[in-house]
Amino acid sequence: MHVIAVVFAALLVLVTTSSAVSAEPVPLLEWDVVSRRTHDTGAFTQGLQLASLGRLYESTGRYGESTLRETDADSGEVLRSLALRDEWFGEGLALLDEDLIQLTWRAGIAVRRDVKTFELVDTYDYEGEGWGLCFDGERLVMSDGSDRLTFRDAGTFEATGSLAVTFEGQPLGRLNELECVEGSVWANVWGSDAIVRIDPADGRVDGLLDLRGILEPHPAASDAGAVLNGIAWNATTGTFLVTGKLWPELIEIRVSDPAP
């Protein structure tokens, strides 16, 4: 069985199996495709951020290939690209007003750059791995591939607390790329076609987005690393842009809670 099928099967067991410590089951969120745009199949997508005027910022990974780039969200054209050091593996990306903060996987370094020029503003050291990052308007939220989210000061990058994420009462690991949206944290579950919505007040997953079938044939069928990864929120349209590592498409979707 393909690794994506294995991971998702395990996740669905949590959805369909009652838990003694869970107050209620996690609802399956509904989604519809609004549009499909071109995405660079050479981009090993790790972080995705949409700004005004259709500017899309992307962090890509792999040693010797990692970049910070700006693309046109409609056409997929890469407008500019900055190569990272060969020893850095690019990871999550967050937009804070005039700055971008990009994580590295195992180098323990976060890089802050001016969003207009990509010029270096500052660097920060942290312990452990860097996976996903988002900004909720007040603080940064960071994932490290485990079941924990770490909250960080937006100015100093110092850790201010952490939170365990649970799915129907059970720890949910493999949390990867993050997007902070209207008081919730959305997270890719690495190795699956699942995105979860997390309540940052208590770490409880309160929505599951099952995106199996959104792109066929699935890119991971020919490259195991080509998994779903990348979430960008468009506050103007109320839609998400999602993609994956090495995916040929950037897909706009509208998500809603199931009808009562």
N, C-alpha and C positions, 0 to 999 in steps of 0.2 A: 504494500500500500504506500502511496506517495506520502512524503513527510507532511505536506499540508493537510491531507486527508486524516492522517493520524492525529495531528494537533487539534484539528477541528472536531474530530470524533470525541476526543477527550473533553473538549470544551462543551460539546452538546450533552455529554453525560451529566455535567453539572447543571445544565439547563433543565433536563428532563428527570433528574433524580432529586427527590425532596431531601432537604437537610434539616436536621433537628435544631440547628442554630440559625436557620434562615427565617426571617419574618415573612417573606413572600418570594415567589419565583421571579427571576429576571425576565422582563418582557422582551420579545423579539421586535425590534424596531422595523418600520416599513420604509422602503426607499424606492425612488424612481430615477431613471437617468434623464437628465435635462439636456446635456450636450456632451459631445466627445471632441477632444482636441488632440493635436499631435504632441507627443512627448519623446524626447531624445532617448533612443534605446541604448545609448552608451552611458546614461546617467544611472549610477547605482544609488538611488534615492534614499537619503537618510533623514532629511528634514525638509519641510515645505511650509512657506509662509506667503500669504497673499497680502499685498499692500494696496494703496490707492492707485488709480489710473491703470489698473490691469497689470501692475508689476508683481511678478511672482519670483520669490527668492527660494533657492534650493541648495541644500547641502548634499554633496555626493561623497561616497566612501570608496574604499579599497586603497591599500598602500600604493603610493606612487601615482594614483589617479584621482585622489580626492580634490574636490573643488568647492568654492562658494560661487554661485552664479545667479544672474538675473535673467529671466526669460519673459517673453511676452505671453501672458496667460491665455490669450486667444489663439495665437498662431503656433506657439511652442518654440518660436525662434529664440536662440540663445543670444542675448544682447551683450553680455559681458561675462567673463569667467576668470576667477582667480585661483590658481593652483595652490594647494596647501603643501607644506613640507612633505617630502617623501616618507618620512617616519611617522606622519600623522594620518590617521584614518578618520575622515570626517564623519560626524554623527548629527545629533539633533540640532535644531536651529530655532531661535526665538527672535521676534522683532519687538524692540522697545522704543517706540517713538522714532528717534533718529539713529538708533544703533541696532546692529545685529549681533547676537551672541551665538557662536557655533561651538559645539562640543567636539571632543576627540574621543575615540573609543577607549584606548588603553594608555594614552599618553598622560592622562590626568591634567589636561590643559583645556580651558575654555578661552576662546578668542573673541574679543569684542571689536567690532569694526563699524566705521561710519557707513550708514546705509547708502548714502549718495556717492561716496568715493571709494568704498571698500578699504580705506586707509585704517591702519591699526590704531585703536583707541587704548586698549588695555588687554592684559591676559590675566587669568586666574588659575590657581592650582586647586585641584580637588582630589580626594581619595576615591578609589574604586573606578568602575567603568562608567563611561558616558554613553547613553543611548538616546533618550528623547528629552526635549526641552520645550516649554511654552511659558508665556507670560500672561497672567490673569488680570493685568492692570495695576497690580500692587506688588506681587511677588513672582518669582520664577518657580516653576514646578519641573522637576527633573526625574527621569527614570534611569535605572541601571541594569535592566534586564531581569530584575527580580520581581517580587510582589510588593515592593515598597516605592513610594514616591517621596522625594526629598524637596522641601521648600527652601528657597534661597533668596537672600536679599538682592534686589534688583540692582543696587548700586555697588555692593562689595562682593557679591556672589557667595557670601558666607552662609552656611547652612543654618536655618532657623528652626527646623523641625522636620519630622518625617511621618509617614502614614502608611499603614499596611492596607493593601487592596484586597477585598474579598469578593468572591462570586458565590452567591447563595451560601455564605458562611464559610467558604473554603478559600485558602490563599490562591490568588491568581498571579502567576509569574509570567515571564516573557514579555512584560510591558515594554513597548518600544517607542516609536514616534508618538509625540503628544501634540494635542491642540487644545488650548483653553478657550471655551466658548460659553458665554453667558452663565458663568457660575459653575460649569461642569468641566471636567477634564476628559477628553476623548483620547483613547490609546489604541494603537495597533497592537495586536497580540502576535508577536513574531512567530513566523512559520505557519500562519493560518490566514484565512480570508476573513478574519473577524476583527471588528473594531468594537471596543466597549466604552460605554459612558460611565464615568466615575463621579460620585458625589465626594468632593474633597473635604467635606465636613466630617465624614466617618469612614471613607474608603470603600463604601459599598458600591458595587456595580449595579446601576439601575436601568441599564439598557444594553442590549446586544445587537449589533449590526452585522448580519450575515451577508457578506458580499460574494459568496460563491456564485459563479456564473456571470459576473459583471464583465468579464473579458474572456472570450473564447477564440482560439484555443488558449489555455492558460500558459503564460510565458514560462512558468516553473516546470512545465512538461518537458522543455528542452534544456532548461538551466535551473537547477535546484535552488540557486540563490535568488532567482527572480520572483520574490514573494511580494505580496501587498505591503506597501509601506509609503506613507505620505498622506497627510491630512491637512487641508488648508480651508479655513472658514471665510466665506464671503458674507460680511454683515449686511451689505447692501441688498443682496438677492436672497439671503437666508438659505444659501446652498453651500455644499462642500465640494471641494476639488480633491479627488483621491487618485492615487497612482501606485506604482510599485517599482521596485528595483529593476531597471532595464526594460520597463514596460513601454510599449509603443503608443499608449494613450494616456491622456490626463482626462479624467471623467468627472463631469459635474453631476452631482446627485442632490435630490431633495429628500430629507429624512424626516419622518414623523413618528410619533408614538402610536401604538395600535389603538384602534377605536375601542372604547369601553364596552 
